[in-house]
Amino acid sequence: KVSASIIMLALWSVSFVLLCIWRFSYAQYEHLGYLPGYQEPAQDLYTIPELPKDTPRIQLRLAGEKRKHNEGRVEVFYEGEWGTVCDDDFTIHAAQVVCRELGYFEAVSWSPSSKYGKGEGRIWFDNVRCTGNERSLAQCESNGIGVSDCKHTEDVGVVCSDKRIPGFKFVNTLTNNINSLNIQVEDVRIRPILSTYRKRIPVTEGYVEVKDGGKWKQICDDEWTQMNSRVICGMFGFPGDKRYNTRVYKMFARRRKQTYWDYSINCTGNEAHLSSCKLGHTLAIKANSTCEQGSPVVVSCVPGRAFAPAPMAGYKKAFRQEQPLVRLRGGAVVGEGRVEVLKNGEWGTICDDSWNLVAATVVCRELGFGSAKEALSGGQLGQGMGPVHMNEVKCSGFEKSVTECPFSMDKDSEGCSHEEDAGVRCNVPAMGFQQRLRLSGGRNPFEGRVEVLKERNGSLVWGTVCGEGWGIMEAMVVCRQLGLGFASHAFQETWNWPGAVNADSVVMSGVRCAGTEMSLSHCLHHGEYLSCPKGGGRFAAGVSCSETAPDLVLNPQVVEQTTYLEDRPMFMLQCAYEENCLGSTSSSTPANSYRRLLRFSSQIHNNGQSDFRPKASRESWVWHDCHRHYHSMEVFTHYDLLSNNGTKVAEGHKASFCLEDSECDEGIEKRYECANFGEQGITLGCWDTYRHDIDCQWVDITDVKPGDYIFQIVINPNYEVAETDYTNNIVKCRCRYDGHRIWMYNCHIGGSFSAETEDTFPGLINNQVTHR
C-alpha cells in the first residue's frame, strides 16, 4: 500500500509539472486570442452538403436593423421569394443549423419577437424543430414550407460565432423555376480552345461548358444572345464581353465531335450568375450530337484593368480603381468593400435602403470586376465617414456608373446613418494566386509559416520567405492572396510552426509591400540573389489571419474645437520632460521659464468590424508616471506641425497611449479600461478620448515663429495593428499662429476629399464622425 501510494504521488507530481509546462507555453500565445486547448478538428473543414432530392432547395441570409455581420433576422429564399422564419418552437439547435448553413462555426444565441425588425413577404417556416445535425434548415421538421399562422412580429433572429468554417464557400444551389434544374456556379466553365488563350491567366475566351451528369457539355449557339455572354463574363469576374473571330471557332468545331447540353438559356443580362437565368425549351439535338444550324457557344470577356495582361509589364502590381467617382473601402480582399461615391469633391457612402444585387453589380462592373456575389447592408464592412450621398438607389443594371442610377435626394431621409452603409462583394477573375502560396505548420488554416512556390533550377519548389523586415503590410498581402481576410499578426520567427521539412530553404527575401498588392510576388523583393543572414527554418516569416479587423478614425471636429495655447512653467513639466514630450531646447530652459504648448483633445473611434487590441502582451506594457497607468502601445500617434511645403517646424512628438473605452454608442457596453492594470483596447462602436489637459497631449511650439502651418495627427503610424483601412488614420488641419493666439480650421480626415480638393485644403463641408 505504501509503495502504491508513492507511485501515485510520483504520477501526480509528473502530471502537475507537465500541466505547468503546458500553461507556460500556452501563456506565450494567450494574447493572440486562441482558446485553451484549441485545435482545429479535421471534421470541421467544410464540404458542400449533399441533400436528398426531395429536400426543398433554399438559400439563407441574415438581415435586419442594428446588427453585425454575423447576426440578424433569418431570411429564407424559396420559389423566387424571400421570406422569414417564425420563432415558435425555435431552439438553439435550429440556430446551429442556420449558422452552419451560412458558413459560421456555431450559433451563439437566438432571439424571438423580431428583435432585428419585422421582415416582409411569406413566413416560410413555422414550428421548426431541429436536432442540430441537419445540413439544411429545410431538413428540420416543421408545419411544412409556407404553412404558418405567425405574424412578422414573431420573426426569429440568430447570433452566429465570429469564426467561420475553414474552407466554406458560398454556393448558389437554387433550383430554376422552369425545369427544376440545378445549375451551380462551380458547374460552369470557360474552356480555352485556341492555343493563344490556353496559357493566358485569367482565361478570358473559350467554349462555355456546363457539367451535366458528370460530363462537360457545350451549349448550342442557336438561341444564344449577347445578354447571355454578359452574364457568363460577369460570373467569372469580367465587366464586359467583346466580339471574337467566329470563323476560327467554326473551323475548329467541324474537326471535332461535340457533346451538347439539352437546353437553351435566356438571360436578361442583369443576373449575377447562370443559375438565375431562365431555361429555354429543350433543343432538338441530332443523333450525331451537333447543332442543327450552329456551333458551340463561345464567349470573349474583357478583363478589368487590374487583371489585364500588358505586353511588357505583366499584370498591374497593385489594384487600382478604374473610375474616380466610386471606390471600395474596408474589404479584406480585392473586389469587396463599403461603397463610397465622390460628390462635390467629398467622399460619402450609400444608404442600404433598396440596395440590391442589380445596383451592386453596376458598382462591380464600374470598378472593373464582374457581377456582384452579394449586396451587403447594415455597415457589414465597417462604417464610413462624411455624408450619406445616396439613398433608395434604383438601377436598371446597364448604367456605366452607380452615380447615373436614380436615387432619393430627400433630406428628410437623413434617418440613414453610417450603420446602414451599403457594400458589395464582386466576382473577380481566377488568377491562380492561391496556388502559389500556402501556410504551413499552424494550429488552424488561418495561421502558419509562409511558404511560396518559386522556380529554382528549372523546376518549381516550395520554400520560405525571409523573416527579416517582415511586417503587418506583408502579412496583409498574404492573407488577402489566400482569401483569409486581414492579417492579425506578422511573425519574423516561426520556430513554433515547423512547416514542411522540404520547404525550409529561403526562396524569397527583402519583401516590402505597400499593402494593396494582390499577390506577394507583386511586392518589391530581391531577385535572383537572395539575402537572408539568419536563413529560413525557424527564422522564416509567418502570419495569422482574421476575417475581421478594427478601423480607427480620429474625430477632426474635436481637434478643431479643443485647440488652445498654454504657457506652462518648466518646473511643472518635469515628468513630461523625462518622457521626451518637449522640444530639445527644453533641456536648457530654466525652471522658472515657460514652454508654449499647443494643446488639443484626441477622440479616436473604432468604426471597423472588430475590437482594436494592442499588439504587445500585458507583460511588456510600460508604466508611465505622468499618466499613472500602463501604456500598451509605445508609439500610438504622431503629432506634427508642418510648414506648407511639408517640412517639420515643431519636433514631432510620438505619443504613447493607454487604450480604453471612454464612451460607447447606445447599446454597446464598455469592455476596456486602464485602471488597475485592466485589459486595454477600443471596443467596436466605442471611442477613446485623450483630453487636452492630460500630460503630453500637446505639441511644444515654443521655438515656432508666427505663420501659417499644417497640423497633422497620424494614428497607428507604424501599422503595428492591422486595420481594414489605413487611409483614414490621418487628420490634417490648417493652422494660423500669430505669436500669441492660434486658429485651427479646415480639419479633415485624409482621403475624405478628392485629390484635387485635398491639394487646395477647401473649407470643410461635412465630415462628422457619426455614431453606430
N, C-alpha and C positions, 0 to 999 in steps of 0.2 A: 504493500500500500504506500509505503514511504517512497520507494523508487518510482511508482506510478505518479505520485504527486509531484516529484521532482521533474519527471518528463513533461507533465502537463504545464508546470511552471515555466520550463525552458521553452516549450512551444509557444506559450502565451507571450513570453519575452521577445521571441523572434518575430511573432506577428505584430507586436507593438512597435518594434524597431522598423519593420517593413512599412507599417502604416505611417510612421513619422517620416520615413524617407519619401513615401508617395506624396504625403501632404507638402513636404518641402519642394519636391519637383513640380507639383501642381501649382504651388504658390507663385512660381516664376511666370506662369501664363494666366494667372487668375484675372489679371486686369484686361485680358483680351476678350473676356465675356463668355467663355465656354463653361458649360455646366460641369459640375464634378462628375468624373467617370464618363464624360461624353465620348461616345464612339459611334461613328456613322454605321448603322446596321445595313447590311447589303440588301435586305429585302425592301428598304425604303427607296431604292433607286426606281425612278418612275418608268413604268411600261404602259403603253396605251391599252386600256382595258378592252377586252373582247366581251361584248354584251350579247345575250341571246337575241335571236332575230325578232322575237315577239315583244322585246322591251322598247317602249316608245323612245325615239331619239330626241333628246332635249339638250338645251345649252343653258348654262347658268351664268349669272353675273351678280355683283354686289353694287347696289345703287343707294341713293338717298342723301339726306342732309347731314352736315356736320360730322363727317366721318373720315377715317384714314383709309388708305388703300386696301387694308386687309379686313375691313368691316363694312357692314351695310345691310340694307334690305335685300333679302334673297329674291331674285327675279328669275323667271324661267321662260325660255323661248320655245314655243311649240306651235306647229302648224302656222308658221309665219307671224306669230303674235307674241309679244312679251306680256307676261303676267306675273302674279305673285304667289306666295305660299302662306296659308293660314297657320296661326300659332296653336290651334287645337291639337293636343297630344304631341306637340313637337318637343323633342328632348335633345340633350347634348349629343346623343348618338346620331340623330338626324343632322345636327350641326357638323358632326365629324365627317359624315358622308359629303355634305355640301362643300366643306373646306378642302377635302382631299380631291374632290372632283374639280375644284378651281385651282389646284396645284399647291395648296398650303399644307404644311406638315401635319397640323391638327387643329381642332377647334378649341378656342379658349372659353367661350361662353356664347349664349344666345339671348335674344331679347324679344319679348312679346309686345303686342299692342302698338305696333307701328312706331317704334322708337325712332326710326330713321325716316319718318314721314310716310304718308299714305301713298301707295302705288296706284297704278292705273291699269285698266284692261281687265282681263279674266283673272280669277283666282284658280290657278291650275291644280293645286294640291291642297287637300284638307284632311285632317285626322291622319297625318303622316306618322307611321310607326316604323322606325328603322332599328336594326340591331347594331349598326355601326360598321358592319363588314361589307355592306353593299358597295358596288363600284359606281353606281349612279343613283341619284335621288329617285329616278323613275322605277328602280327595282324595289323600293320600300313599299310596304303595304299602305294603302290609303283608300279613300272613298272611290277612287278612280279619277283619272286625269280629267279635269274640267268639272268635276262634281263637287260642289261646295255650297254651304249655306252661310258663309262668312262675309263680312264686310272688310273694306280696306283698312279699317281701324284695327284689324287683327293681323295685319301683315307682320310676318316674322323677320327678324334680323339675326345676323351671326357676327361674332368676332373670331377671326382666324389668327393663328400664330404668325409672327413676322417671318418665320423661317419657311422657305419654300422647299418643296420636294425636289431633291437634286435631279437634274435632267428633265424636269417637267417641261412639256412643250404643248402649247395650246393647239388643239386640232379641231377644226370645224367638221363635225360629223352630222350636221343637219341633213335630213332627207329632203330630196327635191319633191315638191308637192305634186308634180305631174305623174312621174313614173315610180315614185318611192325608190329612187336610185341613189345610193350613197356615193358621192364623189368627194374625196378628201384632197386637200392641197398636196399632200405627200404622194398622191396617186396621179399627178400630172407632171410632165416634164417637157423641157425644150431640148430635143436631141440634135446636136450639131451634125450636119451631114457633110458639108464642104470642108475640105482639109484646112482652109484658112481660118475656120471657126472652131475646129476641134481642139486646138491648143490655146485658144483665147479664153481668158478669165476676165470678167464673167462671161458665161455663154449668152450671147445676145440673139443668135439666129439659128433656126433649125426647124425640124418637124415638131409639131405639138402632138404629144402622145399621152394616152390615158391608159392606166393599168386596169384591166378588167379580167377577172378570173385568173389572176396571177400572171397574165401576159400583157406586154405593152402593145397597144394598138394605135394606128394612125386614125386621124379624123378626115373624112372626105370633105373636100372644099366646095362641094356643090352649092351649099347654102351658107357658106362662111362669110361673115361681114367684118368690116374694119372695127366695129364695136367689140366683136369677139376678140380680135387681136389686142385691142386696147386693154381688155380685162386680163388676158393672159400675161401681157407685158407688166401690167400693174402688180399681178400676183408675185412675179419674180423680181420685183424691185425696180422696174424701169418706168419712167414717167410717160413714155410715149412709144409709138411704133413708126416704122418707115417702109417705103417700098423696097422690094428686092428683085433680083433677077429671076423672073419666073421661068424663063427658057431653060436655064441650067437645071432647075429642080424638076422640070417636066422630063428632061432627058434622063436624069437620074432615076425618076420614078418608073420609066419604061424598062430600065435594066433589071430591076428587082421586083419580086412579088411582094405586095403589101398586104398587111392584115388590118382590115378596117374595123373601127368601132361601129356599133349598130345604130348610133343615134346622131342627130344633128343638134346644134346648140344655138340658142337665141338669147344673146346678151343685149342689154340696153347701153352698156358702156360705163355704168355707174357702179356695177357690182365690185365688191372687194376681192372676190375670188370666184372661180368657176362653179363652185357648189351653189352659188346664189343665182346663177343663170337658169332660165327655163330650158327644158329639153324639148327639142322639136320632135317631129314624127320619126318613126323608125325608117331608116333609109333602105331603099331596095338595093341590096348588095348582091352582085352577081356571084355565081358559084366560084369563079376564079378570084374572088376577094378583091376586085378592083372597082374603082368608082366608074359609074356609067359615063359621065361626062367630064369628070375632073381628075384630081390627083390629091396626094396628102396635103393637109393644111401646113403652111409654113408661116412663121412669124419672124419679123426682124425688128428687134426692140432698140430703142435709143437710150443708152445709159446716161445717168446724170453726170455732171462734170467731175464729181469727186470719184467716180468709178470708171470713167472713160480712159482707155489706154492712149497715151500720147506717143508719137513716133520716137522721140528722143528721151524724154524724161521719165517714161514709165508712168505709174499711177501718181496722182496727186499725193503728196506726202502727208497732208493733213486735210481733214474735212473742212470745206469752206461753203458757206451758204451761196446759193445761186442768185437769189433775189435780195435786194437790200431792204425790202419792205416787210419781210416776215423772217422770224428766226425761232429756233427751239432752244429752250434753256432747261437745265435741271435733269436731263435724261442721262441714264447710265451708259447707253450705247448710242452709236450713230443711228439717226432715224427716229429717235423718240425724245419727247420733251414737252415742256409747257409752251404753248403757242403765244408768241409775242409779236405785235404789229407796230409799225412806226407810223405815227400820225402827228403832224405839225412839229416834226423834229424830235418827238419824245416817244420812247418805247412804252407800250402798255399791253394789257392782256385781253383775252376774250372770255366773256362770261359763258358758263356751260349751259345756260337755258337754250333748249332746242338744238344743242350740239349733237351731231350725229356723224356716221361714217362717211356720208357724202361730203360734208364740209371738211372733215378731217382728211379725206382723200385729196381734195383741192389743195390743202396745205402741203401734203406729202409730195404731190406731183410738182407743185411750185418750187419746192426745195430740191428737186432732182431725185426723189425717191419714187417708189411705186405707189400702189393704193394703200390705204390705211388698214392696218390689222385691228386697231382699237381706237375708238374715240373716247378719251378719258375725261372724266368730270371730277368735281369736288376737290380741285387742287391736289390731285394724287401725286404729282411730280413736284410738289413744293409750291409755295405761294410767290407770286411775282410782286413787282413794285410799281409805283406810278399809277396812272389812271387805268380804268377798265374801258378800253376803246370801243369794244363791240359787244352787242348782246342780241339774242334771238337771231343768230346768223342762219340764213336760209339760202343755201347754194343749190344750183341746178346740177353741179358736178362737172361742168365743162368750162368753168371760169379759169382764166390763166392765173389768177391770184385770189386769195380769200378776201382781199380788200375790195374786190369787184362784186362780192356777194351782197344781196340786200340784208340789212340788219337794222335793229332798233336803235334810234338815236334819242329815245325818250329819256330825258334827265330824271324823270320820276322813277325810272327803273334802276336807280342807283342803289337799290337793295342788293345789287350784285357787289359782293366783296371779293377779295382775293381768295377766300376759301372756296369760291366757285370757279376758279381759273380752269380753263379747258386745256387739254393736252392731247397728244397723238402718239401712237406707235405705228410706224410705217414699215411696209415691206421693203427690204434692202437686198441688193444682189448678193448672191452667194460668191464670195471672193476666195473662199478656201483658207482664210487666215487662221481659223481654229485648228486646222490640221497641222499647222507648223509650230504649235506651241502647246505645252502641257504643264500641269502642276503635278509634282511627284512627292510622295512621302508624307503628305499631310494626313490629318485625322479625319478630314471630310473633303468633298470635292471643291470646297471654296478656299482651300489653303494648300501651300506646299512650296517646294523648291521649283523655281522657274527653269524649264528645260525647253530648248529651241531646236528645231530641225534645220541643220545647215549642211551645205555641200562642202565636203572635205576630200581632196584627192579623187575627185570624180564620182563620189558616192555620197548619199545623204545619210548623215549621222545625227543622233541626239546628243546634245551637250548642254552645259550650264552657262549661265551669264555671270560675269564677274561681279561680286558684291560691292566692290569699291565704288563709292559715289552713288550707289543705288538709293533712290528716294521715292517719295509718295507719287510724284508725277510719272515716273517709270512704272510704278505698280498700277497706277490708274489705267495706263495703256494696256497692260497685261490683262487686267480684269475685264476691260472693255473688249479686247480681242477674243477672249474666251466666253463672252456673254454672261459673265458672273456679276455684273453690276459695278460697284465702286470699290476702290481699294480702301480697306480699313487700316492696314499696316504694311509697311515695307521693311524687309529684313535684309541686312547686309551679311548676316551669318545664318546658316541653316543646319547647324550640327544636329538639331533635334529632328530634322526631316532628312533621312538618309538618301531618299530618292533611288533612282536606278543606278546600279553599280557601274554599268557600261556607259553611263552618261555623265560621269564625274568631270571629264575634261572640259575646260573652258572653250567655248566656240564663239563667244561674243563678249566684248569688253568696251569700256568707255561709253556706255549708253547714256545719252542725255535726251530727254523727251520734253516737249512743250506741254504735253498732256492732252492734246487734241488729236493725236495720231490714231489711225485705225489699226495699225499693226506695229509691233515692237521693231520690226525691220525698217519701218519708216523713220524711226528716231535716228539722231546722229549717233554713230558708233564707229569704233575702229574698223578698218578694212581687213586686209589680208594679215597684217602684222598686229597681233594682239598684245595687250599689256595688262597683266594681272599678277602683280608680285606675290600675292598670297595664294594664288591658284584657285581651283574650284573646290569640289567636295564640300566641306563644312563652311567654306567662305563664299559659297555661291549665293546668288540673290534669291530671295523668296518673297512671297506675298500672301496676305489673307484678304479675301474679298467679302463684300456685303452687298445685298440687294438695295439697301437704302443708305443714305448719308445725310448729315445735317447741312444747313446752309445759313451762315451767319451774315447778317446785314446790319450795318450801323445806321441809326436814325439821324439823318442830316439836320432835321429841324431842331433836335435837342442841342446839337453842337452849335448851331447858329443862334439859338435863343439863350444859351447859358454862358456865352463867352464874355469875359471881362478881364481887366488887368488888376494885378495886386503887387504892390511893393512890399516885400516881406524881409524883415531883418535877418541877417545871416545867422545870428545866434539861435533863431528859431528853425533853422534849416539844417541842423547838424545831421539828423537822421537821413534826410534826403540827399545830403552831400555824400554820406557814406554809401548810399545806394546809387550813386552816379546819375542823379536826376537833375543836376545843374550843369551849366556850361563850364568849360575848362578854366575860364578866368576866375571862377568862384574860389579856387584854391588860394588866390592871393587877395581875396576880398576880406577886409577887417570884419570882426564880429558885429560891430555897430553899424555897418553899411547894409545897403539893401540890394536885393535881386528883384528884377522886374519879371513877373511870371504871367504868361498868357494862360488863363485858367478856362476850363470848359468841362462839361459832363459828357460821358460816353454811354449811350444806351444801345446795347447790342442784342438784336433779336435773332432767334433761331426759327427761320421760315422753311426749313427743309423737310425731310421725311423721317428723321430720327434724332435722338438726343445728341448734343455735342459733348464729347468726353475728351479730357486731356490725354495726350499721348503717354505721358510719364505715369508710372505706377506710384502709389502712395508713398512707398519707401524712398523715392527720390524727390519728393516735394521739398521746397526750400522755405524755411521760416523767415518772415520779414518783420523786423521790429517796428518799422514805420506803420505798418497796417495791422500788426498784431494778429496775423494769421498766416497760414501756409499758402504759397503760390504754386499752382500745379503746372503753369506754363511760364517759363522764364522770359520768353520773348513772345508776347501775345499781340502787341500792337506796336506800330512805328508812328511817332508823331514828328512831323517835319514842317518847317516853314521854308518855302522855296521862293526864289525870285521868279519873275515872269518867264524867264528862259529855262527854268527847271533846276537851277543850281541851289544848293542848300545855303541859307543865310543864318539859320539857327541850328546849332548842333542837334542832330537827330536824337530823339530820346526813345529808347526801346523800353517799353513798359511791360512789366510782368504783372500777371493777374491771378487773383483767386476767382474761380468761376462759380457762380451760384445763380439761383433763380430769385431775382429781386421782385418781379411781378409776373403774373401769368394771365393769359386770356381767360375769359369766363368759362368755367367748366374744366379747367386744367389745374391740377394740383402741383405745387412746388415739390421738387424731388431733391434738390441740391442746395447745400448751404455751407459756408466757410467755417462757421463757428464750431468749436470743439472737434477740430480735425475731421469734419464731416466730409461726405462724398462731394466731389466737385464736378460741375458740368452745367449745361444750359438745356433745360427740357424743351422739347418741341412745343412751340406755341408760347414760350416764356421769353423773358429778356433779362439781361444782367446790366445793371446801371452802376457805373463808377462815377460818383458825384464829383462836382467841381471842387469841393472843399476837402478832398482826400489828398494826402501827401503824394507827390509825383504825378498827379493828374494835371499836368501842365507842360508848357514849353518855355524854357528860360530864354527870354528875348532881351536880356539886359544889354547886350552888345549890338542889337539890331538898330539900324538907322531908320528914320521915318521913310515911308514909301508904300507902294502897292505890292502885295505879295500873294502867294497861293499857299493856303494851309491844307495839309494833306494828312489823312489818317489811313493806315492800312491795317486790316485785321488779319491774323493768322499769316503773317508775311512770309514765313519760311515754309509754308504748306505742311506744317507738322501733322495736322489732322486733315483727313480727306473731307471735302465738301462737294455738294452737287454742282456748285457754280462758284468759281473763284473771281469771276469778272465783277461781281458786286461787292467785293471785300474792300473797296477803296472809296473814300469820301474826299471830295475836293471842295474848297471854299475860296471865294475871293476875299481878300483881307486888306484893309487900309489902316495904316498906323501913322499917326501924326506926331509921335513922340510923347503924347500924353494920354490919348484915347485910342481905342481900336474898334473897327467896324468889321463884322463878319457877315458876308452876304453871298447869295447865289450858291449855297451849299447843295451839293447833289451827289448821288452815287455814281461811280464810274460805270459807263455802259448804259446809263438811263436815257442818254440822248444820242442822236445820230452823230457820226464822226464830224460832219461839218459844223453842227451846232456845238459839239463838245469843244471844238477849237476856239470858238468865239466866247465861251462862257456866258450864255444869254441869261436873262432873268429866269428864275425857276418858275415853271408853270404849276406843276403838281408832282410832288414826289413823296407822298405820305407813306409812312410805314403803317399799314393797316393791321388791325387785329384779325386773328383767325376767326 
